[in-house]
Amino acid sequence: MYLRQKLFCAVSAVLCCALLTSCYNSNDVISKRPVTSSATSSDISKEELTKEQISLTVWESTGGPDKWIERAGEEFNRIYPNIKIEYYNVESYSAIDELQNKDSTAPAPDLFAAAHDRLSELVENGLILPTDNPDYVSTNTISIATQGLYYKGTMYGYPTACETYALFYNKKLVSKEEIPSTWEKLISWSKSFSELCPGKYGFLLQARNMYYVPMLMSNNQNKLLQTEDSTGLLTEDSVNGIKLFRSMKDIFPENVTSMDNADFDNMFLDGKLALYVSGPWFVAKAREADIDFGVATLPAFEEGGTPSMSFSGIRGMFVSSKTEHPQEAAAFARFLISEDMQKLRLEITGALPSTNISVEDEQTSGFIEQLNYSYPMPNIPNINRFWEYGEVFCKNVLDGADAKTELEKFDAYILGKDAVSPSALTDDPDNSDNSDNPDSSDTPADSDAPEAQTDSGEENADIS
């Protein structure tokens, strides 16, 4: 089989003609990240905080973030012996609901972790305080990390980690140099791959998940949901992107619209897939499966162009509006974005750092490179409607529905012009598998997959 795979690589090089990549050298990525400096944990000792004995309760997820908070709390306590950090487990995707639950038995937090795409909900419900010293935060973190933390011109929270998806490639099936440089070439290459390697597929993404599809709509810097009254779904680039998505059905498994997250993942983990779009949360699974893999940036739309834009997510540490110690809570949040604590988080969790620290790991560098070509998931109030309708939209398109008509329906639903529920628009609403469908309670950036590697919603992407 190995010789056959090597033969395929040689043959496909001839069939697909100059399969070039538009990737930079990963060793250069960190130096290109747009920051001016990075604070160290010693900087925090310069702050004047209370002299009283107090404790700060921090809500975070298990599976890595918990250990990080506990370690960071110990370090913070060494600097301020009178301030104790108490970790309590509330998963990031449950934090908002728990804050609004009158029957909650959880101790009230001073700080809590949540994904940035629910920022509007946090602000509109008065659950968080604005960022203390936003200039300091902006100066000491990469620009993409703070972009998603602004709502109506004000920064909220402190970015503790970033995430985006990129292109996993199985090195036994395709080398980095052979990865198609454009989407059109990728489709042609994948067809040739499957013909030469029956039972295997060239390329796949989680085709029912609107977290990934926007990358195909991002030509000419086309971004979705940048304002509350415009979705960006009706542009020419969006229409062409959905037509491109639909054309990929020819290279996908026949049952692609009924596959769940585990099915998609297992295609790559079982060695049946050469190229797969996923995020840092998938790295541990690929390593455990003993797959020799790399991570590359996404294909471009045109030869010589930049990689397509992916959605990115920011995991924020937010100061509760109910805290009795706002100054101290903000100081601990800033401590978490110090160079030392970001290195510690990377070591414990593998999550992409929010600051400009050195990253040696090859796969992590691949994600960081793609992060430079990403934009934050929208955090506007109607983002939930985007996730709600997303699975329905993807299925309809792959089933052959007209791209422009479906985008018009999608646009109307997000803007509240269509009262029809997503389930009513499916052919088989009772057969809908919500385990991989982002919704208001478990968006792609809420499932803790990057650090925990397992989560209640399987592989809906989350920043950890």
TIRO-198961 format. One record per residue (C-alpha): residue number from 1; x, y, z. Coordinates in Angstrom, 2 decimals, m for minus. Each point is the difference from the previous one (the first is absolute). Example, Ala and Ser with C-alpha at 12.3 -4.5 7.8 and 13.67 -1.06 7.14 Angstrom:
! residues 2
{rec 1 {12.30 m4.50 7.80}}
{rec 2 {1.37 3.44 m0.66}}
***
This chain:
! residues 464
{rec 1 {0.00 0.00 0.00}}
{rec 2 {2.83 2.39 0.83}}
{rec 3 {1.54 m0.52 m3.47}}
{rec 4 {m3.39 0.61 m1.55}}
{rec 5 {m0.33 3.24 1.93}}
{rec 6 {3.46 1.11 m1.10}}
{rec 7 {m0.90 m0.85 m3.59}}
{rec 8 {m3.14 2.07 0.36}}
{rec 9 {1.99 3.01 1.04}}
{rec 10 {2.15 m0.25 m3.09}}
{rec 11 {m2.93 m0.55 m2.35}}
{rec 12 {m2.15 2.72 1.55}}
{rec 13 {2.82 2.47 m0.45}}
{rec 14 {m0.25 m0.56 m3.74}}
{rec 15 {m3.81 m0.06 m0.09}}
{rec 16 {m0.55 3.12 2.05}}
{rec 17 {2.88 2.05 m1.44}}
{rec 18 {2.13 2.05 2.37}}
{rec 19 {m1.82 m0.43 3.29}}
{rec 20 {1.44 3.08 1.61}}
{rec 21 {m0.62 1.33 3.49}}
{rec 22 {m0.33 3.58 1.12}}
{rec 23 {1.32 m0.70 3.50}}
{rec 24 {2.81 1.92 1.63}}
{rec 25 {2.83 m1.64 1.92}}
{rec 26 {m1.56 m0.81 3.38}}
{rec 27 {3.16 1.18 1.76}}
{rec 28 {m0.82 3.55 m1.12}}
{rec 29 {m3.56 0.02 1.30}}
{rec 30 {0.57 1.21 3.54}}
{rec 31 {2.11 2.96 m1.09}}
{rec 32 {m2.85 1.07 m2.29}}
{rec 33 {m2.63 0.05 2.72}}
{rec 34 {m1.17 3.63 0.43}}
{rec 35 {1.00 0.90 3.55}}
{rec 36 {2.42 2.48 1.47}}
{rec 37 {0.90 m1.64 3.29}}
{rec 38 {m0.90 m2.74 2.46}}
{rec 39 {m0.37 0.52 3.74}}
{rec 40 {1.58 m2.30 2.55}}
{rec 41 {m1.57 m1.19 3.23}}
{rec 42 {2.40 2.23 1.97}}
{rec 43 {m1.80 3.05 m1.42}}
{rec 44 {m3.04 m0.80 2.12}}
{rec 45 {1.95 0.58 3.22}}
{rec 46 {0.08 3.71 m0.83}}
{rec 47 {m3.77 0.33 0.52}}
{rec 48 {m1.42 1.32 3.24}}
{rec 49 {m2.78 m2.29 1.15}}
{rec 50 {m1.91 m0.51 3.21}}
{rec 51 {1.88 m1.00 3.14}}
{rec 52 {m3.01 m1.86 1.38}}
{rec 53 {m0.27 m3.77 m0.04}}
{rec 54 {m2.30 m0.83 m2.91}}
{rec 55 {m0.74 m2.84 m2.39}}
{rec 56 {m0.94 0.15 m3.67}}
{rec 57 {m2.21 m2.73 m1.47}}
{rec 58 {0.81 m0.94 m3.58}}
{rec 59 {m2.28 m2.11 m2.20}}
{rec 60 {1.77 m2.07 m2.64}}
{rec 61 {m0.30 m3.27 m1.88}}
{rec 62 {1.58 m3.34 0.82}}
{rec 63 {2.45 m1.91 m2.15}}
{rec 64 {2.87 2.49 0.14}}
{rec 65 {m1.32 3.50 0.74}}
{rec 66 {m0.66 m1.08 3.59}}
{rec 67 {3.62 m1.00 0.58}}
{rec 68 {1.18 3.20 m1.59}}
{rec 69 {m2.16 2.19 2.23}}
{rec 70 {1.13 m1.90 3.09}}
{rec 71 {3.67 0.42 m0.93}}
{rec 72 {m0.47 3.64 m0.94}}
{rec 73 {m1.84 0.59 3.28}}
{rec 74 {2.92 m1.39 1.95}}
{rec 75 {2.41 2.30 m1.81}}
{rec 76 {m2.25 3.02 0.51}}
{rec 77 {m0.28 m0.84 3.69}}
{rec 78 {3.77 0.06 0.31}}
{rec 79 {m0.05 3.58 m1.19}}
{rec 80 {m3.06 0.93 2.06}}
{rec 81 {m0.12 m2.35 3.01}}
{rec 82 {m3.24 1.62 1.19}}
{rec 83 {m1.88 m0.89 m3.21}}
{rec 84 {m1.04 m3.61 m0.46}}
{rec 85 {m1.23 m1.32 m3.33}}
{rec 86 {m2.72 m2.64 0.29}}
{rec 87 {m0.80 m2.05 m3.10}}
{rec 88 {m3.53 m1.28 m0.55}}
{rec 89 {m1.12 m2.12 m2.92}}
{rec 90 {m2.58 1.62 m2.23}}
{rec 91 {0.60 m0.85 m3.64}}
{rec 92 {0.54 3.02 m2.21}}
{rec 93 {m3.03 m0.77 m2.16}}
{rec 94 {m2.21 m0.17 3.12}}
{rec 95 {1.23 3.15 1.72}}
{rec 96 {m2.65 2.39 m1.34}}
{rec 97 {m2.86 m2.34 0.75}}
{rec 98 {1.39 m0.66 3.48}}
{rec 99 {0.31 3.73 0.71}}
{rec 100 {m3.66 0.48 m0.89}}
{rec 101 {m1.21 m3.09 1.85}}
{rec 102 {m1.73 1.14 3.19}}
{rec 103 {0.21 m3.54 1.39}}
{rec 104 {3.74 m0.38 m0.64}}
{rec 105 {1.99 m1.54 2.85}}
{rec 106 {3.34 1.13 m1.40}}
{rec 107 {1.90 2.65 1.97}}
{rec 108 {m0.32 3.41 m1.65}}
{rec 109 {3.08 0.63 m2.15}}
{rec 110 {2.28 2.98 0.04}}
{rec 111 {1.28 m1.13 m3.38}}
{rec 112 {m1.16 m2.58 m2.52}}
{rec 113 {1.01 m1.35 m3.40}}
{rec 114 {m2.22 0.24 m3.06}}
{rec 115 {0.30 0.15 m3.77}}
{rec 116 {0.00 3.41 m1.66}}
{rec 117 {m2.89 m0.68 m2.36}}
{rec 118 {m2.43 0.33 2.93}}
{rec 119 {1.38 3.38 1.00}}
{rec 120 {m3.12 1.92 m1.00}}
{rec 121 {m2.09 m2.22 2.26}}
{rec 122 {2.39 0.57 2.90}}
{rec 123 {m0.05 3.77 m0.46}}
{rec 124 {m3.70 0.44 m0.71}}
{rec 125 {m0.88 m1.98 3.13}}
{rec 126 {2.38 2.02 2.15}}
{rec 127 {2.08 m3.02 1.00}}
{rec 128 {3.51 1.38 m0.48}}
{rec 129 {2.13 3.08 0.51}}
{rec 130 {1.99 1.75 m2.75}}
{rec 131 {3.69 m0.81 m0.28}}
{rec 132 {2.15 1.86 2.49}}
{rec 133 {2.90 1.69 m1.81}}
{rec 134 {m0.87 m1.17 m3.53}}
{rec 135 {3.11 1.68 m1.42}}
{rec 136 {2.16 m2.30 2.13}}
{rec 137 {m1.93 m3.05 m1.23}}
{rec 138 {0.23 1.07 m3.64}}
{rec 139 {3.70 0.71 0.27}}
{rec 140 {0.84 m3.35 1.57}}
{rec 141 {m2.12 m2.33 m2.15}}
{rec 142 {m0.20 m0.75 m3.70}}
{rec 143 {m2.49 2.15 m1.88}}
{rec 144 {m2.34 m2.86 m0.97}}
{rec 145 {m0.40 m0.83 3.71}}
{rec 146 {m1.59 3.33 0.86}}
{rec 147 {m2.03 0.60 m3.18}}
{rec 148 {m2.78 m2.29 1.14}}
{rec 149 {m0.17 1.53 3.49}}
{rec 150 {m1.44 3.31 m1.16}}
{rec 151 {m3.71 0.67 0.14}}
{rec 152 {m1.41 3.38 m1.04}}
{rec 153 {3.46 1.52 0.25}}
{rec 154 {0.86 m1.26 3.49}}
{rec 155 {2.36 m2.83 0.90}}
{rec 156 {m1.19 m2.67 2.41}}
{rec 157 {2.08 m2.79 1.48}}
{rec 158 {3.56 m1.22 m0.33}}
{rec 159 {1.02 m2.41 m2.81}}
{rec 160 {1.55 m3.14 1.47}}
{rec 161 {0.13 m2.15 m3.15}}
{rec 162 {m0.80 0.02 m3.72}}
{rec 163 {m1.08 m2.65 m2.47}}
{rec 164 {m0.64 m0.50 m3.65}}
{rec 165 {m0.14 m2.92 m2.37}}
{rec 166 {2.51 m0.96 m2.66}}
{rec 167 {0.83 m2.86 m2.35}}
{rec 168 {1.13 m3.31 1.50}}
{rec 169 {1.90 m2.17 m2.47}}
{rec 170 {0.96 m3.66 0.29}}
{rec 171 {3.67 m0.13 m0.94}}
{rec 172 {m0.27 m3.61 m1.19}}
{rec 173 {m2.56 1.08 m2.59}}
{rec 174 {1.16 3.46 m0.99}}
{rec 175 {3.02 2.20 0.70}}
{rec 176 {m0.29 3.66 0.87}}
{rec 177 {1.47 0.93 m3.38}}
{rec 178 {m2.74 m1.95 m1.78}}
{rec 179 {m2.93 1.65 1.77}}
{rec 180 {m2.07 1.79 m2.66}}
{rec 181 {0.49 3.75 0.15}}
{rec 182 {m3.57 0.97 m0.96}}
{rec 183 {m3.47 m1.38 0.67}}
{rec 184 {m0.59 m0.83 m3.66}}
{rec 185 {3.24 m1.95 m0.15}}
{rec 186 {m0.91 m1.73 3.25}}
{rec 187 {m3.26 m1.29 m1.47}}
{rec 188 {1.75 m1.29 m3.13}}
{rec 189 {2.79 m1.53 2.08}}
{rec 190 {m2.48 m1.70 2.34}}
{rec 191 {m1.83 m1.61 m2.91}}
{rec 192 {3.27 m1.41 m1.32}}
{rec 193 {0.96 m1.16 3.49}}
{rec 194 {m3.20 m2.00 0.48}}
{rec 195 {0.32 m1.55 m3.45}}
{rec 196 {3.53 m1.17 0.74}}
{rec 197 {m0.72 m0.99 3.61}}
{rec 198 {m3.48 m1.58 0.15}}
{rec 199 {m1.57 0.30 3.43}}
{rec 200 {1.99 3.11 0.83}}
{rec 201 {m0.87 3.67 m0.36}}
{rec 202 {2.12 3.02 m0.78}}
{rec 203 {m1.74 2.70 2.01}}
{rec 204 {m2.74 0.43 2.57}}
{rec 205 {m1.39 2.54 2.40}}
{rec 206 {m2.87 m0.35 2.46}}
{rec 207 {m2.50 0.75 m2.70}}
{rec 208 {m2.99 0.63 2.29}}
{rec 209 {1.75 2.60 2.14}}
{rec 210 {m0.15 3.72 m0.86}}
{rec 211 {3.09 0.57 2.09}}
{rec 212 {2.07 m1.23 m2.94}}
{rec 213 {m1.96 0.98 m3.11}}
{rec 214 {0.74 3.77 0.25}}
{rec 215 {3.58 m0.69 m1.12}}
{rec 216 {m1.41 m0.82 m3.45}}
{rec 217 {m1.87 3.32 m0.05}}
{rec 218 {2.99 2.16 0.94}}
{rec 219 {1.33 0.93 m3.42}}
{rec 220 {0.85 3.71 m0.32}}
{rec 221 {m0.05 0.31 3.81}}
{rec 222 {m3.72 m0.75 0.13}}
{rec 223 {m0.96 m0.23 3.69}}
{rec 224 {m3.30 m1.09 1.50}}
{rec 225 {m2.17 1.72 2.62}}
{rec 226 {2.15 3.03 0.57}}
{rec 227 {m2.99 2.15 0.97}}
{rec 228 {m3.39 m0.73 1.53}}
{rec 229 {m1.92 1.02 m3.14}}
{rec 230 {2.16 m1.63 m2.69}}
{rec 231 {0.96 m3.67 m0.20}}
{rec 232 {2.42 0.05 m2.93}}
{rec 233 {m1.75 m3.11 m1.30}}
{rec 234 {m1.40 1.60 m3.14}}
{rec 235 {3.26 1.21 m1.54}}
{rec 236 {1.32 m1.45 m3.23}}
{rec 237 {2.90 m1.55 1.90}}
{rec 238 {m2.40 m1.73 2.40}}
{rec 239 {m2.08 m1.39 m2.86}}
{rec 240 {3.09 m1.24 m1.84}}
{rec 241 {1.33 m1.49 3.23}}
{rec 242 {m3.16 m2.03 0.53}}
{rec 243 {0.09 m1.18 m3.60}}
{rec 244 {3.58 m1.10 0.67}}
{rec 245 {m1.17 m1.80 3.14}}
{rec 246 {m2.74 m1.82 m1.87}}
{rec 247 {2.44 m1.09 m2.72}}
{rec 248 {2.02 m1.75 2.69}}
{rec 249 {m2.76 m2.55 0.47}}
{rec 250 {1.55 m1.84 m2.95}}
{rec 251 {3.14 m0.66 2.08}}
{rec 252 {m1.78 m0.65 3.33}}
{rec 253 {m1.38 m3.36 1.20}}
{rec 254 {m3.50 m0.64 m1.32}}
{rec 255 {m1.47 0.10 3.52}}
{rec 256 {1.70 3.29 0.93}}
{rec 257 {m3.24 1.73 1.07}}
{rec 258 {m0.75 m2.75 2.53}}
{rec 259 {3.51 m0.25 1.46}}
{rec 260 {0.60 1.20 3.56}}
{rec 261 {3.18 1.47 1.51}}
{rec 262 {1.47 m3.38 0.90}}
{rec 263 {m0.57 m1.23 m3.55}}
{rec 264 {1.89 2.95 m1.44}}
{rec 265 {2.86 m0.34 2.47}}
{rec 266 {0.31 m3.72 m0.48}}
{rec 267 {0.49 0.40 m3.73}}
{rec 268 {3.33 1.66 0.75}}
{rec 269 {0.84 m2.08 3.07}}
{rec 270 {m0.53 m3.23 m1.96}}
{rec 271 {2.39 1.10 m2.74}}
{rec 272 {m2.75 0.34 m2.61}}
{rec 273 {0.40 3.74 m0.49}}
{rec 274 {2.92 2.07 m1.27}}
{rec 275 {m1.15 3.53 0.91}}
{rec 276 {m2.37 1.01 2.79}}
{rec 277 {m1.06 3.37 1.38}}
{rec 278 {0.01 0.10 3.79}}
{rec 279 {1.58 1.83 2.93}}
{rec 280 {2.43 m0.40 2.91}}
{rec 281 {m2.59 m2.06 1.89}}
{rec 282 {0.56 m2.80 m2.54}}
{rec 283 {3.77 m0.22 0.41}}
{rec 284 {m0.02 m2.37 2.99}}
{rec 285 {m2.36 m2.42 m1.76}}
{rec 286 {2.20 m0.08 m3.08}}
{rec 287 {3.08 m0.65 2.11}}
{rec 288 {m1.75 m2.72 1.98}}
{rec 289 {m0.97 m1.66 m3.28}}
{rec 290 {3.69 0.02 m0.97}}
{rec 291 {m0.67 2.06 m3.14}}
{rec 292 {3.09 1.65 m1.45}}
{rec 293 {m1.53 3.37 m0.76}}
{rec 294 {0.74 3.65 m0.53}}
{rec 295 {m2.05 3.19 0.11}}
{rec 296 {m0.05 2.49 m2.89}}
{rec 297 {m1.87 3.16 m0.87}}
{rec 298 {m3.19 m0.20 m2.05}}
{rec 299 {0.09 0.13 m3.81}}
{rec 300 {m0.35 3.32 m1.80}}
{rec 301 {m2.65 0.98 m2.53}}
{rec 302 {2.52 0.92 m2.66}}
{rec 303 {3.52 m1.15 m0.78}}
{rec 304 {2.45 2.10 1.97}}
{rec 305 {m2.71 1.35 2.29}}
{rec 306 {m0.06 m0.02 3.76}}
{rec 307 {m1.63 m2.85 1.95}}
{rec 308 {m3.77 0.16 0.35}}
{rec 309 {m1.27 1.68 3.14}}
{rec 310 {m1.16 m2.24 2.82}}
{rec 311 {m2.19 0.78 2.98}}
{rec 312 {2.04 0.57 3.15}}
{rec 313 {m1.12 m0.14 3.59}}
{rec 314 {1.22 1.71 3.13}}
{rec 315 {m0.42 m1.43 3.44}}
{rec 316 {m0.46 2.85 2.40}}
{rec 317 {0.34 0.26 3.76}}
{rec 318 {m2.74 2.39 1.06}}
{rec 319 {m0.40 1.93 3.23}}
{rec 320 {m3.46 m0.44 1.45}}
{rec 321 {m2.08 3.13 0.52}}
{rec 322 {m0.92 m1.42 3.42}}
{rec 323 {3.55 m0.35 1.32}}
{rec 324 {0.84 1.83 3.20}}
{rec 325 {3.64 0.23 m1.08}}
{rec 326 {0.06 1.36 m3.56}}
{rec 327 {3.53 1.40 0.20}}
{rec 328 {1.48 m3.24 1.30}}
{rec 329 {m1.99 m2.12 m2.43}}
{rec 330 {1.25 2.11 m2.91}}
{rec 331 {3.57 m0.31 1.30}}
{rec 332 {m0.24 m3.79 0.00}}
{rec 333 {m1.49 0.02 m3.50}}
{rec 334 {2.93 2.11 m1.22}}
{rec 335 {2.34 m2.42 1.76}}
{rec 336 {m1.44 m2.78 m2.16}}
{rec 337 {1.15 1.74 m3.18}}
{rec 338 {3.56 0.45 1.23}}
{rec 339 {2.75 m1.78 m1.92}}
{rec 340 {0.64 m2.50 2.79}}
{rec 341 {m3.65 m0.96 0.38}}
{rec 342 {m0.53 m0.28 m3.75}}
{rec 343 {2.98 m2.35 m0.24}}
{rec 344 {m1.48 m2.01 2.84}}
{rec 345 {m3.37 m0.19 m1.73}}
{rec 346 {1.59 m1.17 m3.24}}
{rec 347 {1.94 m2.65 1.92}}
{rec 348 {m3.07 m1.29 1.85}}
{rec 349 {m2.71 0.33 m2.62}}
{rec 350 {1.54 0.44 m3.44}}
{rec 351 {m2.36 2.91 m0.68}}
{rec 352 {1.24 2.75 m2.31}}
{rec 353 {1.46 2.85 2.06}}
{rec 354 {m1.50 3.47 m0.02}}
{rec 355 {3.42 1.61 0.37}}
{rec 356 {3.15 0.01 m2.07}}
{rec 357 {1.87 m2.89 1.63}}
{rec 358 {2.34 m2.41 m1.74}}
{rec 359 {m1.63 m3.18 m1.29}}
{rec 360 {2.23 m2.87 m1.09}}
{rec 361 {m2.63 m2.66 m0.73}}
{rec 362 {m0.44 m0.56 m3.76}}
{rec 363 {m3.75 m0.59 0.11}}
{rec 364 {m0.70 2.93 2.32}}
{rec 365 {2.01 2.27 m2.29}}
{rec 366 {m2.25 m1.06 m2.87}}
{rec 367 {m3.07 1.23 1.84}}
{rec 368 {1.72 3.23 0.99}}
{rec 369 {0.87 0.62 m3.63}}
{rec 370 {m3.66 m0.45 m1.01}}
{rec 371 {m1.02 2.26 2.90}}
{rec 372 {1.62 2.84 m1.94}}
{rec 373 {m2.59 m0.60 m2.73}}
{rec 374 {m3.04 m0.22 2.25}}
{rec 375 {m2.66 2.29 1.36}}
{rec 376 {m1.91 m0.31 3.27}}
{rec 377 {m3.32 m1.76 0.05}}
{rec 378 {m2.74 2.64 0.19}}
{rec 379 {m1.11 0.99 3.49}}
{rec 380 {m3.16 1.87 m0.98}}
{rec 381 {m3.35 m0.82 1.68}}
{rec 382 {m1.43 m2.03 m2.89}}
{rec 383 {3.03 m2.32 m0.23}}
{rec 384 {m2.11 m2.74 1.61}}
{rec 385 {m2.30 0.00 m3.02}}
{rec 386 {3.03 m0.54 m2.22}}
{rec 387 {0.91 m3.17 1.87}}
{rec 388 {m3.63 m1.14 0.23}}
{rec 389 {m0.60 0.11 m3.74}}
{rec 390 {3.50 m1.09 m1.02}}
{rec 391 {m0.49 m3.76 m0.08}}
{rec 392 {m3.27 0.33 m1.90}}
{rec 393 {1.64 2.30 m2.51}}
{rec 394 {2.98 m2.30 m0.61}}
{rec 395 {m2.20 m3.05 m0.49}}
{rec 396 {m2.33 1.80 m2.41}}
{rec 397 {2.91 1.23 m2.12}}
{rec 398 {1.67 m3.40 m0.19}}
{rec 399 {m3.36 m1.53 m0.89}}
{rec 400 {m0.07 2.21 m3.09}}
{rec 401 {m1.96 3.10 1.03}}
{rec 402 {0.74 3.23 m1.87}}
{rec 403 {2.89 1.81 1.71}}
{rec 404 {m1.38 3.53 m0.31}}
{rec 405 {m3.51 m1.00 1.10}}
{rec 406 {1.33 m1.79 3.06}}
{rec 407 {2.20 2.96 0.90}}
{rec 408 {m3.02 2.30 m0.22}}
{rec 409 {m1.89 m2.27 2.40}}
{rec 410 {3.02 m0.10 2.31}}
{rec 411 {0.30 3.79 m0.08}}
{rec 412 {m3.70 0.45 0.77}}
{rec 413 {0.14 m2.42 2.92}}
{rec 414 {3.02 1.67 1.61}}
{rec 415 {m1.52 3.47 m0.32}}
{rec 416 {m3.29 m1.20 1.45}}
{rec 417 {m1.95 0.40 m3.22}}
{rec 418 {m0.98 m3.68 m0.09}}
{rec 419 {m1.86 m1.51 2.95}}
{rec 420 {0.39 m3.59 m1.23}}
{rec 421 {2.06 m2.14 2.38}}
{rec 422 {3.05 m1.87 m1.40}}
{rec 423 {m1.49 m3.40 0.89}}
{rec 424 {m3.10 0.75 m2.06}}
{rec 425 {2.15 0.51 m3.08}}
{rec 426 {1.75 m3.38 0.09}}
{rec 427 {m1.18 m3.00 m1.94}}
{rec 428 {0.29 m2.19 3.08}}
{rec 429 {0.02 2.15 3.15}}
{rec 430 {m0.29 m3.01 2.28}}
{rec 431 {3.21 m1.40 m1.38}}
{rec 432 {2.07 3.06 0.79}}
{rec 433 {3.19 m0.66 1.97}}
{rec 434 {0.71 3.07 2.09}}
{rec 435 {3.25 m1.32 1.41}}
{rec 436 {1.91 1.90 m2.67}}
{rec 437 {m2.41 2.86 m0.48}}
{rec 438 {1.09 3.23 1.68}}
{rec 439 {m2.82 1.74 1.78}}
{rec 440 {m0.50 2.66 2.60}}
{rec 441 {1.15 m2.27 2.80}}
{rec 442 {2.95 m1.66 m1.74}}
{rec 443 {1.47 2.08 m2.79}}
{rec 444 {3.14 m1.16 m1.81}}
{rec 445 {2.07 2.07 2.38}}
{rec 446 {m1.62 m1.40 3.12}}
{rec 447 {0.68 m3.70 0.20}}
{rec 448 {3.48 m0.09 1.57}}
{rec 449 {1.26 m2.40 m2.61}}
{rec 450 {3.51 1.49 m0.38}}
{rec 451 {1.05 m0.78 3.55}}
{rec 452 {m2.36 m2.63 1.25}}
{rec 453 {0.19 m1.87 m3.31}}
{rec 454 {m3.44 m1.35 0.85}}
{rec 455 {m3.11 1.97 0.70}}
{rec 456 {m3.73 m0.32 0.30}}
{rec 457 {m0.49 1.15 m3.58}}
{rec 458 {2.86 m2.01 m1.51}}
{rec 459 {2.03 2.12 m2.40}}
{rec 460 {m1.72 3.34 m0.08}}
{rec 461 {3.04 2.17 0.07}}
{rec 462 {0.85 1.85 3.17}}
{rec 463 {2.77 2.23 1.16}}
{rec 464 {1.42 m1.32 3.22}}
***
